[in-house]
């Protein structure tokens, strides 16, 4: 694996882990399983925006040069999503 690809795996895993983590931090007093998602639609919107920005920026050559990353194929993205959700 090349350095650019490894950097992108690390960046993708950090973004995915934080997106899952934010759903676990919805309440300080109540379990995350008892708090419904419909009470905070802004949270869902912002997670989707953050993920879509990450997905859309990675194919741009300018951003690849600036961030020092490379494109990750769809199957690897799904694998990372599964790992982040565990």
Residue frames relative to the residue before (quaternion, step in Angstrom):
aa qw qx qy qz dx dy dz
X 1.0000 0.0000 0.0000 0.0000 0.00 0.00 0.00
X 0.3931 -0.7228 0.5203 0.2289 3.55 -0.94 0.89
X 0.6739 -0.5221 0.3459 0.3920 3.55 -1.25 0.49
X 0.6472 0.5252 -0.3312 0.4422 3.61 0.93 -0.84
X 0.6644 0.4936 -0.3021 0.4730 3.57 0.97 -0.83
X 0.6451 0.5157 -0.3202 0.4640 3.59 0.98 -0.79
X 0.6269 0.5284 -0.3330 0.4657 3.60 1.01 -0.77
X 0.6706 0.4927 -0.3075 0.4615 3.55 0.94 -0.83
X 0.6104 0.5310 -0.3559 0.4677 3.62 1.04 -0.63
X 0.6557 0.4990 -0.3102 0.4741 3.57 0.97 -0.83
X 0.6574 0.5022 -0.3073 0.4703 3.58 0.93 -0.88
X 0.6635 0.4987 -0.3037 0.4678 3.59 0.90 -0.88
X 0.6664 0.4891 -0.3192 0.4634 3.60 0.90 -0.82
X 0.6341 0.5206 -0.3388 0.4605 3.62 1.00 -0.71
X 0.6568 0.5003 -0.3115 0.4704 3.59 0.93 -0.85
X 0.6861 0.4814 -0.2904 0.4617 3.58 0.86 -0.91
X 0.6524 0.5124 -0.3187 0.4585 3.59 0.94 -0.83
X 0.6646 0.4863 -0.3070 0.4771 3.59 0.96 -0.79
X 0.6251 0.5265 -0.3465 0.4605 3.59 1.04 -0.67
X 0.6636 0.4640 -0.3077 0.4997 3.60 1.00 -0.70
X 0.6455 0.5449 -0.3230 0.4266 3.58 0.98 -0.84
X 0.6393 0.5437 -0.3414 0.4231 3.60 0.93 -0.79
X 0.6415 0.5062 -0.3334 0.4701 3.59 1.10 -0.56
X 0.6389 0.5118 -0.3272 0.4721 3.60 1.17 -0.43
X 0.7098 0.4457 -0.2411 0.4893 3.58 1.23 -0.42
X 0.3000 0.7978 -0.4853 0.1951 3.60 1.10 0.51
X 0.8035 0.0774 -0.0334 0.5894 3.60 1.11 -0.52
X 0.4012 -0.7154 0.5195 0.2393 3.56 -1.11 0.71
X 0.7641 0.3905 -0.1885 0.4776 3.58 1.14 -0.59
X 0.7497 0.3428 -0.1733 0.5389 3.57 1.15 -0.61
X 0.5806 -0.5887 0.4379 0.3531 3.56 -1.12 0.70
X 0.5649 -0.6090 0.4397 0.3416 3.57 -1.10 0.71
X 0.6354 0.5350 -0.3332 0.4462 3.59 1.15 -0.49
X 0.6805 0.4754 -0.2912 0.4755 3.60 1.21 -0.37
X 0.6393 0.4927 -0.3251 0.4928 3.60 1.21 -0.37
X 0.3041 -0.7731 0.5271 0.1789 3.57 -0.63 1.09
X 0.5610 -0.6256 0.4358 0.3223 3.54 -1.16 0.60
X 0.5965 0.6051 -0.3713 0.3745 3.61 1.09 -0.54
X 0.6007 0.5710 -0.3622 0.4265 3.62 1.22 -0.30
X 0.7847 0.2154 -0.1294 0.5666 3.60 1.20 -0.29
X 0.0449 -0.8356 0.5473 0.0138 3.61 0.38 1.18
X 0.5693 0.5960 -0.3837 0.4164 3.60 1.16 -0.51
X 0.6156 0.5510 -0.3376 0.4510 3.58 1.05 -0.75
X 0.6657 0.4931 -0.2977 0.4743 3.57 0.90 -0.92
X 0.6483 0.5221 -0.3172 0.4545 3.57 0.94 -0.89
X 0.6964 0.4815 -0.2851 0.4493 3.58 0.85 -0.92
X 0.6204 0.5173 -0.3472 0.4764 3.60 1.05 -0.65
X 0.6595 0.4985 -0.3053 0.4726 3.58 0.97 -0.84
X 0.6379 0.5155 -0.3245 0.4712 3.60 1.01 -0.77
X 0.6613 0.5074 -0.3134 0.4550 3.60 0.87 -0.90
X 0.6766 0.4838 -0.2951 0.4702 3.56 0.93 -0.86
X 0.6733 0.4908 -0.3115 0.4569 3.59 0.92 -0.82
X 0.6084 0.5298 -0.3569 0.4709 3.60 1.06 -0.64
X 0.6524 0.5092 -0.3186 0.4622 3.58 0.92 -0.84
X 0.6789 0.4891 -0.2927 0.4627 3.59 0.89 -0.89
X 0.7142 0.4676 -0.2623 0.4499 3.59 0.93 -0.86
X 0.6702 0.5183 -0.3065 0.4339 3.59 1.07 -0.64
X 0.6147 0.6147 -0.3505 0.3484 3.59 0.98 -0.77
X 0.6896 0.4711 -0.3297 0.4402 3.70 0.90 -0.61
X 0.5650 0.6152 -0.3958 0.3817 3.64 1.15 -0.35
X 0.4739 -0.6971 0.4596 0.2797 3.60 -0.69 1.05
X 0.6210 0.5481 -0.3449 0.4416 3.60 1.01 -0.78
X 0.7046 0.4498 -0.2660 0.4800 3.59 0.86 -0.94
X 0.5921 0.5532 -0.3683 0.4558 3.58 1.10 -0.58
X 0.6636 0.4856 -0.3010 0.4830 3.58 0.98 -0.82
X 0.6835 0.5013 -0.2936 0.4420 3.59 0.89 -0.93
X 0.7633 0.3639 -0.1901 0.4988 3.58 0.92 -0.90
X 0.3716 -0.7495 0.4728 0.2770 3.58 1.24 -0.31
X 0.5156 0.6258 -0.4160 0.4116 3.56 1.02 0.84
X 0.2761 -0.7265 0.5998 0.1902 3.55 -1.36 0.08
X 0.6373 -0.5412 0.3959 0.3798 3.56 -1.27 0.31
X 0.2136 -0.7411 0.6228 0.1318 3.58 -1.15 0.73
X 0.4370 -0.7106 0.4785 0.2742 3.58 -0.86 0.92
X 0.7124 -0.5020 0.3031 0.3854 3.56 -1.30 0.45
X 0.6603 0.5094 -0.3287 0.4432 3.62 0.89 -0.80
X 0.6482 0.4960 -0.3225 0.4794 3.60 1.02 -0.69
X 0.6059 0.5414 -0.3486 0.4672 3.59 1.11 -0.66
X 0.6576 0.4996 -0.3106 0.4706 3.58 0.95 -0.83
X 0.6283 0.5278 -0.3287 0.4676 3.58 1.02 -0.76
X 0.6630 0.4930 -0.2977 0.4783 3.58 0.96 -0.86
X 0.6166 0.5383 -0.3386 0.4641 3.59 1.04 -0.73
X 0.6572 0.5096 -0.2970 0.4693 3.56 0.98 -0.85
X 0.6657 0.4953 -0.2992 0.4712 3.57 0.97 -0.84
X 0.6621 0.5018 -0.3103 0.4620 3.59 0.98 -0.80
X 0.6828 0.5035 -0.2861 0.4454 3.59 1.08 -0.65
X 0.5549 0.6300 -0.3915 0.3767 3.59 1.23 -0.23
